[in-house]
Amino acid sequence: ICEEGMHAMDMKLYAGDFVPAGTDFVTVSGREELLQRALIRLSVRKGSFPLLPELGSELYKLRTKEKTDLAARARTFANAALLPMGLEVESVLASGDGDALSLEFFVSGGGSLSLTV
């Protein structure tokens, strides 16, 4: 629960799980928290969460056999997903084939996000 003027921090995620710190968990804040939330948005398939159907991205569509302009298409899908957060993807590195794509997104304000789809 957040009270006015207070901001709850997210727990740090690594490989899809919380990072332990003794009997508690590591938390993230600031830019690291923003980038973690962005990575979650990019990882979730758009429309898969009924309570927030606009949450997520359409990066899963890159798994088609069409291999042209992967980086440009990934940037378009990522920017659509991150727009509500006020983030913009400036560039993307894409490698792999249509079945397993490794993507690295470089976002406005600094930082990068890595994802395999």
N, C-alpha and C positions, 0 to 999 in steps of 0.2 A: 504494500500500500504506500502510495506516495502522497505526502502532505504538500500543500502549496509551499514552494521554495525548497523542497527536498527532492532529490532525484535518486531513485534506486539504481544501484549498479547491477549489471548483468554478471552472471557467473561465467568464467572463461571456459570456452569449449576447445577441445582438441580431439581430432579424429572422431567427432560426433559424441563426445562424452565430456562431463565436467572434469576440470583439473583439480585434484584434491590438494589440500594444504592442511595436513594434520587431521583434526577432527572437523574441519570446515572445507570450503572450496575457495580457490583463487577467484577474485573478482576483477573485472575490467571496467574502465571508465574512460571518458574523453574520446580521443580519436580511435583508440583501440576498440572501445565499445561500439562506436559508429561503424567501423570496418567489420566487426564481428556481425552486427545486425545486417549489414549489406551482404555479407557472405551467406547468411541464412536466407535472405530474400532471393539471392541468385540460385541457391541450392534447391529451394522448394519449387515444385511444379505448380505453375499458376493455375488457380482454380481447385487445387487439391484440399484446401482447408475451408470447409463450408462456412465457418463463422467470418472469415475474411477472404472472399473469393478473389479479390484483386491482389492478394499477397502472393509473391512468387514471380518466377520468370518463365519465359518460353524457350529457355536454352535447350531443353530436351528436344526441340525440333531440329537442332543441329545434327542429330544422330541419323539423319537421312543419308541416302547415298550421294546426294548433291554435295560435292566437296568444294565448289567454287565460292570464293569470298567468305570463307569461314570466319575470319577475324572481323570483317565488316558486319556480317550477320550477327555474330556474337555481341558486338558492340551495340547494335540496334536493340537486341533483346535485353541486354544488361541495362542500358539507359532507360528503357521503358520500366524495368523493375525498380530501378533506383531513383527515379524521378520523385516519388513521394518523400524521399529522404533528403532531397536537395543535393544528391551526389551525381556526378557525371563521369562516365568512363571516357578517358581521353584516348587510350589506345589498348589494343588487345594483341597478345601473342597466342597463336593457336597452332597446335601440333597434334599429330595422330591421324587416325582414319575416321570414317563415319561411325564406327562402333565404339571407340574410346577416344575422346578428345580431351586434351589437356589445354586448359585456358588460363592465361594470366591477364588479369584486368588491372590497368593502371588508372587510378581514380583522381579526380580533381582534388587539389589540396594536399596531395601526396599520399603514398601508400599503394599497396597492390594486394590483390586477392587472387588466390589460385584455386581452381576447381577442375574436376574431371567429370565430364558428362558422357 
